Amino acid sequence: MQAPREVIRDLSADVRFLYTGRVRSLLARPLRDSEGALLGVLVLAHSRPGRFSPADLAWLDRLAQPAETALAHAGAYARADKAFDRVAGQLAIIERTARNLNATLDAREIAHLTLQCALLLTGGNRGAVHVDAPGLEPVQLAVGSEGEPAGWEGVSTPIRLGNRALGSITVEANKRGAAADQD
């Protein structure tokens, strides 16, 4: 339901409201984004009945348009800031993992560090690494919480060296919608 632009000339006489305060006149104008979603409502209130008219609503419309633009920009900035924070956190995880990987030659430890990194990056609850490469003893490692497979979602990706598949990494989470394409 769309919130209407509205002038309420006497709040105490309007049957839609249980009136108990000092405000008697209201001027209300919904603020919407470009898709029409409600962002908020711009309201002017006055203690005198009959204070606002339809002409005042036209002035409020002119004020509301830049407010809608500013709110849309603020929302976009907040989403970008959140995405930036996520990427910065992911880069820190990758850097720490790379440092630890460079400190070992043990295939099982490398698999464990890689899986731990994948779980941190994706927010997964459990995962597995399987590596079967020439010259290496096969590595199979699974970590994380147990549970019924019905509520789990996951992503899996191959471990490659050039065009050769050496194994795979699987990460799962027990929440709906957890397996995003970016993971």
SULQUI-V571097 format. One record per pair of residues at least 12 apart in sequence whose C-alpha atoms are under 10 Angstrom apart, sorted by the first residue. I is the first residue (numbers start at 1). GAP is how many residues later the second one is. Records with the same first field share a line. If there is no record, write none. Layout:
I->GAP, GAP
This chain:
2->28, 34, 35, 36
3->25, 26, 27, 28, 29, 35, 37, 38
4->24, 25, 26, 37
5->22, 23, 24, 25, 26, 36, 37, 38, 49, 52, 53, 55, 56
6->20, 21, 22, 23, 24, 37, 47, 48, 51
7->18, 19, 20, 21, 22, 36, 37, 43, 44, 45, 46, 47, 48, 49, 50
8->16, 17, 18, 19, 20, 37, 41, 42, 43, 44, 45, 46
9->15, 16, 17, 18, 37, 39, 40, 41, 42, 43, 44
10->13, 14, 15, 16, 36, 37, 38, 39, 40, 41, 42
11->12, 13, 14, 15, 34, 36, 37, 38, 39
12->12, 13, 37
13->36
21->26
22->23, 24, 25, 26
23->21, 22, 23, 24, 25, 26
24->21, 22, 23, 24, 25, 26, 27
25->19, 20, 21, 22, 23, 24, 25, 26, 27, 28
26->17, 18, 19, 20, 21, 22, 23, 24, 25, 26, 27
27->15, 16, 17, 18, 19, 24, 25, 26, 27, 29, 30, 33
28->13, 14, 15, 16, 17, 29, 32, 33
29->12, 13, 14, 15, 28, 29, 31, 32, 34, 35
30->12, 13, 31, 34, 38
31->30, 33, 34, 35, 36, 37, 38, 40, 41
32->32, 33, 35, 36, 37, 39, 40
33->35, 36, 38, 39, 40, 42
34->34, 35, 38
38->30
39->29, 32, 33, 36
40->28, 31
41->23
42->18, 19, 21, 22, 25, 26
43->17
44->12, 13, 16
86->35
87->34
89->31, 32
90->27, 28, 30, 31, 32
91->30
93->23, 24, 25, 27, 28
94->20, 23, 24, 26, 27
95->22
96->17, 21
97->13, 16, 17, 19, 20, 21
98->15, 16, 19
100->13, 14
101->12, 13
107->24, 29, 30, 31, 32
108->21, 23, 29, 30, 31, 32, 33
109->30, 32
110->29
111->17, 18, 19, 20, 28, 29, 30, 31, 58
112->16, 17, 27, 28, 29, 30, 31
114->14, 15, 55
115->12, 13, 14, 26, 27, 28, 54, 55, 56
116->12, 27, 28, 55
118->51, 52, 53, 65
119->24, 25, 51, 52, 53, 54, 64
120->51
121->62
122->32, 33, 49, 50, 51, 56, 57, 58, 60, 61
123->48, 49, 50, 55, 56, 60
124->20, 21, 28, 29, 30, 31, 46, 47, 48, 49, 50, 51, 54, 55, 59
125->18, 19, 20, 21, 27, 29, 46, 47, 48, 49, 50
126->16, 17, 18, 19, 20, 21, 26, 28, 44, 45, 46, 47, 48
127->14, 15, 16, 17, 18, 27, 28, 29, 42, 43, 44, 45, 46
128->12, 13, 14, 15, 16, 28, 40, 41, 42, 43, 44
129->12, 13, 14, 27, 28, 29, 30, 38, 39, 40, 41, 42
130->12, 28, 29, 36, 37, 38, 39, 40
131->27, 28, 34, 35, 36, 37, 38
132->27, 33, 34, 35, 36
133->26, 27, 28, 31, 32, 33, 34
134->32
138->28, 29
139->28
140->27, 28
141->28
142->27, 28, 29
143->28
144->27, 28, 29
145->27, 28, 29
146->28
147->27
148->26
149->23, 25
150->24
151->21, 22, 23, 24, 25
152->19, 20, 21, 22, 23, 24, 25, 26, 27
153->18, 19, 20, 21, 22, 23, 24, 25, 26, 27
154->16, 17, 18, 19, 20, 21, 22, 23, 24, 25, 26, 29
155->14, 15, 16, 17, 18, 23, 24, 25, 26, 27, 28
156->12, 13, 14, 15, 16, 23, 27
157->12, 13, 14, 26
158->12
171->12
